[in-house]
Amino acid sequence: MSDTAAPLKKTPLHAAHVALGARMVPFAGWDMPVEYSGITAEHMAVRTAAGLFDVSHMGQVELAGDNALAAVQHIVSNDVAKLQNGQAQYSALMTPEGTFVDDVLVYRFAEKHYLLVVNGANVDKDYAWIAAHAPEVGEVAIVNSSDRYALIAVQGPKARGIVQTLTAVDLSAVKYYWFAHGEIAGVRCTLSRTGYTGEDGWEIFVAPQFATQVWNALLEAGKPDGLIPCGLGARDTLRLEAAMRLYGNDMDETSTVLECDLGWIVGWNKAEFIGKPVLDRQKAEGVAKKLVGFEMLERAIARHGHEVVHGGTKVGVVTSGTQTPFLKKAIGMAYVPTALAVPGTEFTIDIRGRQARAVVVPMPFYKRPKG
């Protein structure tokens, strides 16, 4: 018998990454680029100009039919009834305990047609969860359509201008967390004004067979503005500066939406959804632990898994941490007792046996300039 692990999956852009000299690493079952020119250079390009990301490992699940709205309302935390055609929303799939099956983006394509974008590592798990629970409110068509889409992200202050050179869609008319259907570089696509970097930008859904054509067109169009290809490393440091949570690090099936400090993605006025009774109780009674942002007060970098110590006792754990290229600070997120979640509160973090001081600070750590 062979113990050999399953071969890594490849996105439609895999050959393009290799040709560009990307350093490839296994990620969520995929062979993905972690960096091209270096994490710091890629991070700074996104903050000051633009970066190009392959996020085709993300999954897509579509729900359609007369009961589609009721089904999505039942399985996600946010209030999908507020969406209009062409609008997207950040939300969560939750267990009955109010904890995360996954965090998702919900797109309303039409009155009876919704698309959920899920994390790449969770596609099979999420699809099984949705298929099991969405029909509880009535018959609904559910399709794992992940193979139908490649997903390319252009992020940064110059992203809109770059993408606009390749499409007739008036991007200035598309509001944040809205999307439009059209063409880019002669290819049918969906242009979504969303992202995972803290910058304005676009996530572009195209058929897999046209992904390389669109990727190359964007690289060429963006050259004069300083756009460069970026990997998972910069994506992680960028999202952390923006205090965007990462499933598997900052949230999972052991943490509730309120413990993760994401109460704003809960449709509190919805009559019913999976996990609602627990969240209603936590909202009324409070939570025992909470995810907070922190800055290091000493020359040290806290990483995922490091212990948070207060009064000589372990009180929590770091979920994400790094030295950020743009802010030039060592920052992170950690679960701590609610009493320690107030900004200005100090604790120490055990970094390979050394106690390094840190202080709770408001999140996000970085907010993009207005305008």
C-alpha positions in Angstrom: 0.0 0.0 0.0 1.2 3.5 -0.8 1.1 6.4 1.6 1.8 8.9 -1.1 -0.1 12.1 -0.7 -2.5 13.3 -3.4 -0.6 15.3 -6.1 -0.9 19.1 -5.7 -3.6 20.8 -7.8 -2.6 23.5 -10.3 -4.5 26.6 -11.2 -4.9 27.5 -14.9 -2.1 30.0 -14.3 0.5 27.6 -13.0 2.7 27.6 -16.1 2.6 31.4 -16.1 3.9 31.5 -12.5 6.7 29.1 -13.3 7.7 31.1 -16.4 7.9 34.2 -14.3 10.2 32.5 -11.9 7.8 32.4 -8.9 8.8 30.4 -5.9 6.1 27.7 -5.6 4.9 26.1 -2.4 2.1 23.7 -1.4 -0.9 25.6 -0.1 -4.3 24.1 0.7 -3.6 21.3 -1.7 -2.5 23.6 -4.5 0.9 24.4 -5.9 0.9 28.1 -5.5 3.3 31.1 -5.9 4.5 32.4 -2.5 6.7 35.1 -4.0 8.2 36.4 -7.2 10.4 39.4 -6.5 10.2 39.2 -2.7 7.4 39.7 -0.2 8.5 43.2 0.8 8.7 44.5 -2.8 5.3 42.9 -3.6 3.7 44.2 -0.5 4.9 47.8 -1.2 3.8 47.6 -4.8 0.2 46.9 -3.7 0.3 49.7 -1.1 1.7 52.3 -3.6 0.8 51.1 -7.1 -0.7 47.7 -7.9 -0.2 44.0 -7.6 -1.5 41.0 -9.6 -2.6 37.9 -7.7 -3.7 34.4 -8.8 -6.5 33.4 -6.4 -8.0 30.7 -8.6 -7.6 28.2 -5.8 -10.7 29.8 -4.1 -13.9 27.9 -4.6 -17.4 28.8 -5.9 -20.7 27.3 -4.9 -23.9 28.5 -6.6 -27.5 28.3 -5.4 -30.5 28.9 -7.6 -34.2 28.5 -7.7 -37.3 29.8 -6.1 -36.0 29.0 -2.6 -32.4 30.3 -3.2 -32.7 33.4 -1.1 -34.3 31.5 1.8 -31.6 28.9 1.6 -28.7 31.3 1.6 -30.3 33.3 4.5 -30.5 30.0 6.4 -26.9 29.0 6.0 -25.0 32.3 6.3 -24.7 34.9 9.1 -25.3 38.1 7.3 -28.6 39.4 5.9 -28.6 38.5 2.3 -32.1 40.1 1.8 -30.3 43.5 1.8 -28.4 42.6 -1.4 -29.4 43.9 -4.8 -28.5 42.4 -8.1 -24.8 43.1 -8.7 -23.9 43.4 -5.0 -21.6 41.3 -2.8 -21.4 40.8 1.0 -19.0 39.4 3.5 -20.5 36.6 5.6 -19.9 33.3 7.3 -21.1 29.7 7.2 -21.6 28.7 10.8 -22.1 25.6 12.9 -25.1 25.5 15.3 -22.6 26.6 17.9 -22.0 29.9 16.1 -18.5 28.9 15.1 -17.0 29.1 11.6 -17.4 26.4 9.0 -15.8 29.1 6.7 -15.9 32.8 5.9 -17.5 33.5 2.5 -18.4 36.2 0.0 -22.0 36.1 -1.2 -22.7 37.5 -4.6 -26.3 38.2 -5.8 -26.3 37.4 -9.5 -30.1 37.6 -9.8 -33.2 37.3 -7.6 -33.0 33.5 -7.6 -29.3 33.0 -8.2 -26.4 33.4 -5.7 -22.8 32.6 -5.8 -20.7 31.9 -2.7 -16.9 32.3 -2.8 -15.2 30.0 -0.3 -11.7 29.3 0.9 -9.7 27.0 -1.3 -8.9 24.5 1.5 -12.6 24.2 2.4 -14.3 23.7 -1.0 -15.3 20.1 -0.4 -16.2 20.6 3.2 -18.2 23.8 2.5 -20.1 22.2 -0.4 -21.0 19.2 1.7 -22.2 21.5 4.5 -24.3 23.7 2.1 -25.7 20.6 0.3 -26.8 19.2 3.7 -28.3 22.3 5.2 -29.5 24.6 2.4 -32.4 22.3 1.5 -33.8 22.5 5.1 -35.8 25.5 4.0 -37.0 24.0 0.6 -35.8 22.6 -2.7 -32.8 24.5 -4.2 -30.3 23.7 -6.9 -26.7 23.6 -5.4 -23.7 23.4 -7.7 -20.0 23.3 -6.9 -18.9 25.4 -9.8 -15.3 25.9 -8.8 -14.0 24.4 -12.0 -15.8 27.0 -14.1 -13.9 29.9 -12.8 -10.3 31.2 -12.6 -10.0 34.2 -10.3 -7.4 37.0 -10.8 -7.1 39.9 -8.4 -5.7 43.4 -9.2 -5.1 45.3 -6.0 -3.7 48.7 -5.2 -4.3 52.5 -5.7 -3.6 52.2 -9.4 -5.7 49.0 -10.0 -8.8 50.7 -11.4 -6.9 52.7 -14.0 -5.0 49.6 -15.1 -8.1 47.4 -15.4 -10.1 50.2 -17.1 -7.6 50.2 -20.1 -8.8 46.6 -20.8 -12.6 46.9 -20.4 -15.5 48.9 -21.7 -17.3 48.6 -18.3 -17.3 52.0 -16.5 -15.4 50.9 -13.4 -16.0 54.3 -11.8 -19.7 53.4 -11.6 -19.1 50.2 -9.7 -19.2 50.8 -5.9 -17.1 48.9 -3.3 -18.5 45.4 -2.9 -20.5 45.6 -6.1 -19.7 43.8 -9.4 -20.4 44.1 -13.1 -20.5 41.6 -16.0 -18.6 42.5 -19.2 -15.4 41.8 -21.0 -11.7 42.2 -20.2 -9.0 41.9 -22.9 -11.8 40.5 -25.1 -12.8 37.8 -22.6 -16.2 37.6 -20.9 -15.8 38.1 -17.2 -17.3 39.3 -13.9 -15.5 42.3 -12.4 -15.9 42.5 -8.7 -14.7 45.5 -6.6 -13.5 43.4 -3.7 -10.2 42.1 -2.4 -8.1 40.8 0.5 -5.4 43.4 0.8 -6.9 46.5 2.4 -6.6 48.3 -0.9 -9.2 49.1 -3.5 -9.1 46.7 -6.3 -10.8 44.1 -8.5 -11.3 40.4 -8.4 -11.9 39.1 -12.0 -13.8 35.9 -12.7 -13.0 34.4 -16.1 -13.3 30.9 -17.7 -10.1 28.9 -16.9 -9.1 28.5 -20.6 -8.8 32.3 -20.9 -7.0 33.0 -17.6 -3.5 33.2 -19.1 -4.7 35.6 -21.8 -6.2 37.9 -19.1 -3.2 37.6 -16.7 -0.8 38.5 -19.5 -2.9 41.4 -20.7 -3.0 42.8 -17.1 0.7 42.4 -16.6 1.4 44.3 -19.8 -1.2 47.0 -19.2 0.1 47.6 -15.6 3.8 47.8 -16.4 3.8 51.6 -16.8 2.1 52.0 -13.4 4.4 49.7 -11.5 2.1 46.6 -11.3 4.0 43.4 -10.5 2.9 39.8 -9.9 2.5 39.0 -6.2 2.3 35.7 -4.3 0.7 34.3 -1.1 3.4 35.8 1.1 2.5 39.4 0.3 -1.2 38.5 0.3 -0.8 37.4 3.9 1.1 40.5 5.2 -1.3 42.8 3.3 -4.4 41.2 4.8 -2.9 41.2 8.3 -2.1 45.0 8.1 -5.8 45.4 7.1 -6.9 43.1 10.0 -8.6 40.7 7.6 -9.1 37.3 9.3 -7.6 34.1 7.9 -9.6 31.0 8.2 -7.6 28.3 9.9 -5.5 30.9 11.8 -7.8 33.6 13.2 -11.1 31.7 13.0 -12.2 28.2 12.8 -14.8 25.8 14.3 -13.6 26.6 17.8 -14.3 30.4 17.6 -17.6 32.1 17.2 -18.3 35.1 15.1 -18.5 37.4 18.1 -15.4 36.0 19.7 -13.7 36.8 16.4 -15.0 40.4 16.7 -17.0 40.2 13.5 -20.5 41.1 14.9 -20.9 43.4 11.9 -21.3 40.4 9.6 -24.4 39.1 11.5 -27.9 39.9 10.4 -29.2 40.4 13.9 -32.8 41.1 12.7 -33.0 37.9 10.6 -35.7 35.6 12.0 -33.5 32.5 11.7 -30.2 31.2 10.6 -27.8 28.4 11.7 -26.0 29.5 14.9 -28.4 32.4 15.7 -29.5 31.2 19.2 -25.8 31.0 20.4 -24.9 34.4 18.9 -28.0 36.0 20.4 -27.0 34.7 23.8 -23.4 35.8 23.4 -24.6 39.2 22.3 -26.7 39.5 25.5 -24.3 38.0 27.9 -20.9 38.8 26.4 -18.0 36.5 25.4 -15.2 35.1 27.5 -12.5 35.6 24.9 -12.0 38.0 22.1 -9.7 38.4 19.1 -7.6 41.6 19.5 -4.9 43.4 17.5 -1.5 44.0 19.1 1.8 45.7 18.5 5.1 44.5 19.8 6.8 46.9 22.2 10.1 45.3 21.9 12.2 44.1 19.0 10.5 40.8 18.4 8.0 39.2 16.0 5.1 37.1 17.3 3.9 34.2 15.1 0.9 32.0 14.9 0.8 29.6 17.9 2.9 31.7 20.3 1.4 31.9 23.8 0.0 35.1 25.3 1.0 35.5 29.0 -0.4 37.8 31.6 0.5 37.8 35.3 2.7 34.8 34.7 -0.1 32.7 33.3 -0.9 31.7 29.8 -4.1 33.5 28.8 -4.3 33.2 25.1 -2.6 32.4 21.8 -1.4 34.4 18.8 -3.3 33.6 15.6 -1.4 35.7 13.1 1.7 37.8 13.4 4.4 39.4 11.2 6.7 42.3 10.7 4.9 44.5 8.2 6.7 46.0 5.3 4.6 49.1 5.0 3.9 50.0 8.6 7.3 48.8 9.7 5.9 47.4 12.9 5.6 43.9 14.4 1.9 43.3 14.7 -0.5 40.5 15.2 -3.8 39.2 16.3 -4.5 37.0 19.4 -7.4 35.6 21.4 -7.3 36.9 25.0 -9.8 37.1 27.8 -12.3 39.9 27.3 -10.9 41.8 30.3 -7.6 42.1 28.4 -9.1 43.2 25.1 -9.1 46.9 25.9 -6.7 49.0 23.7 -3.7 50.0 25.8 -3.7 46.7 27.8 -0.2 45.2 27.9 0.7 41.5 28.0 3.8 39.4 27.0 4.2 36.9 24.3 6.4 33.8 24.7 8.6 33.8 21.7 10.8 30.7 21.8 11.2 31.0 25.6 11.6 34.8 25.7 8.9 37.0 27.1 8.4 40.0 24.8 6.1 42.9 25.7 3.1 43.7 23.5 0.1 46.2 23.7 -3.5 45.9 22.5 -4.2 48.4 19.7 -7.4 49.1 17.7 -7.9 47.2 14.4 -7.4 47.6 11.5 -3.7 48.4 11.8 -3.8 50.0 8.3 -6.6 51.9 6.5 -6.1 53.0 2.9 -6.3 56.8 2.3 -9.6 58.1 1.2 -10.1 59.3 -2.3 
